[in-house]
Amino acid sequence: MEDKILELEERIAKLEKKEKRRKIFSIVKFVLYVVLIAAFTYGTYVVYNKVIETIEPYKEILDTYNEADSKIKSITDLFKK
């Protein structure tokens, strides 16, 4: 009977070690997922800002062109009447 009790205690100790490793592994996985999501979000933010920064001069040129185009149309409309 004592042999069975010792065997069960050893099995319990092994299972507790496995459970502890499993818990640590799950915490590490969770932290890695959080870090990956944060890195992806930050990377997206940086890329978005770079794209906006790159497009800004072209946007100004297009706005200037649209203003000039609308002024030309308003002048031509005066002559059509």
C-alpha positions in Angstrom: 0.0 0.0 0.0 2.8 2.4 0.8 4.4 1.6 -2.6 1.2 2.8 -4.3 1.1 5.9 -2.3 4.7 6.7 -3.2 4.1 6.0 -6.8 1.0 8.3 -6.8 3.0 11.0 -5.1 5.7 10.8 -7.8 3.1 10.9 -10.6 1.5 13.9 -8.9 4.9 15.6 -8.8 5.5 14.9 -12.5 2.1 16.1 -13.4 2.6 19.3 -11.4 5.8 20.0 -13.3 4.1 19.5 -16.6 1.3 21.8 -15.6 3.7 24.4 -14.5 5.6 24.2 -17.8 2.3 24.3 -19.7 1.2 27.4 -17.8 4.5 29.2 -18.4 4.3 28.3 -22.1 0.8 29.6 -22.4 1.9 32.9 -20.8 4.8 33.2 -23.1 2.6 32.6 -26.1 0.1 35.2 -24.9 2.9 37.8 -24.5 4.3 37.0 -27.9 0.9 37.4 -29.5 0.5 40.8 -27.8 3.9 41.9 -28.9 3.2 40.8 -32.5 -0.1 42.7 -32.6 1.6 45.8 -31.1 4.4 45.6 -33.7 2.0 45.1 -36.5 -0.1 48.1 -35.4 3.0 50.3 -35.0 4.3 49.2 -38.4 1.0 50.0 -40.0 1.0 53.4 -38.4 4.6 54.1 -39.6 3.8 53.0 -43.1 0.6 55.1 -43.2 2.5 58.2 -42.1 5.2 57.6 -44.8 2.5 57.2 -47.5 0.7 60.3 -46.4 4.0 62.2 -46.3 4.9 61.0 -49.8 1.5 61.8 -51.3 1.2 65.3 -49.7 3.2 67.2 -52.4 1.2 65.5 -55.2 -2.0 66.3 -53.4 -1.0 70.0 -53.3 -0.3 70.0 -57.0 -3.7 68.4 -57.7 -5.5 70.9 -55.5 -3.7 73.8 -57.4 -4.7 72.2 -60.7 -8.3 71.8 -59.6 -8.5 75.4 -58.5 -7.1 76.6 -61.8 -9.4 74.3 -63.7 -12.4 75.6 -61.9 -11.3 79.2 -62.5 -10.9 78.5 -66.2 -14.3 76.9 -66.4 -15.9 79.9 -64.6 -14.2 82.3 -67.1 -15.3 80.2 -70.1 -18.8 80.2 -68.7 -18.9 84.0 -68.8 -18.0 84.0 -72.5 -20.6 81.4 -73.4 -23.5 83.5 -72.2 
